[in-house]
Amino acid sequence: MTTERLVIAVDGPSGSGKSSTSRGVAKALGLAYLDTGAMYRAVTRAFLDAGVDPADAPAVIAVTVGADLEISTDPDDQWVRVNGRDVTTAIREPEVSANASAVSTVPECRANLVARQRAIIDAAPNGIVAEGRDITTVVAPDAPVRLLLTADPEIRMARRKAELGDKVDDAQLADQILRRDADDSRLVNFTTAADGVTHLDCTYLTLEETIDAVLGLVARTAR
């Protein structure tokens, strides 16, 4: 399948499979891939490393706005750097997950990162699959293909546990999935499909089946 300057926007809560699905779709279509959540995590890593209190919103804003943020859009080679440091692995640490809402729930931080995300999307020559929590409604509301990917909370937590293994206990896992979703939902809606957004519940779908479903949607929509 080939595409020409196609933007695919994928929303969804934590553990819904949107990252793995979006990477798979990007590879299948020869598109770039943007993990917007990694950008929030990278800024979180930066303010934690700087000793900033997560409750100090002005300081978190300052770190966000001043961050030198670089992120790969190659679905086969994912990395992210902040202020010259490779934090690809460090942003997946439980400490980052527990504090990422200090960035994502601050409107000034979101506005700064959304502007950066739009610039990355606009710069992708062949098109891009962008995924996160507000992609279909805020970052790329005019994308020709917009999708909300969801799954039952128990399934989402099981998937994240399989991904992280012993790095998190059950309490940390619930915090990552449920508490962060509740925090972020105060600013953005990523649980209900907006007008024109296709809802795909992948609770009982394998990753391959989910990717195929999205590719089918692309074939029907972007032609």
C-alpha positions, 0 to 999 in steps of 0.5 A: 500500500502506498500513500501520499502525504498522509497524516494518521492521528491516533488517540487513546488511553495508557496501555491501549496499544496505540504506540505498537499499533501506530508503529506497525501502521507506519512501517506498513505504509512507509510513513514516519511515526511520532510518539508524542507521549515520549516528548512529555516524558522527556521533559519530565525527565529533564525537570526531575534531573534538574531537581524541580519540584513537580508541584512547582508549575512555573518551574516546570513550564520554564523547563518545558519551554527551554528544553532542547528536544529531539525525537526520532520519527523513524518507526524502526529506530526510536530515540529521544534526546533532551538537552543533548542527553539520550533519554530513550530508556530513562523516560520509561522509568517508573519515576517518570511515569509517576510525574509526567502529569506535572507536564501534561496537565499544565496548559502552557506546557501542552501548548508548547509541546503541541506546537512542536508536534505540529511542526514535526507533523508538517515536516514529514515529507510522505506523511506520518502516524502521530499518536498520543492523548489529544492528537485527533482533537488538538494536534491534528484535527484535520488529519484525513484519518483519525482514530480512537484506540481503546481497551478495557482497563484490566487489559490495558494494565495487563499489557503494560505489566507485560511490557514493564515486568518487575519494574513496577508493582501493582500499585505503580501500575494502577497509578500509571494507567488509571491515575494518569488517565484521570489527571490528563482527562481534565484537559483533553478527551481521549476516551470518547471519539469526537465527531469524525473520529473512528473508535476501535476497541481492541480489547479482544484483538491481537496487535496484528489484528489491530494493525490490520483494522487500522490499515483497512480504515486507511484504505477506506478513508484516505483514497 
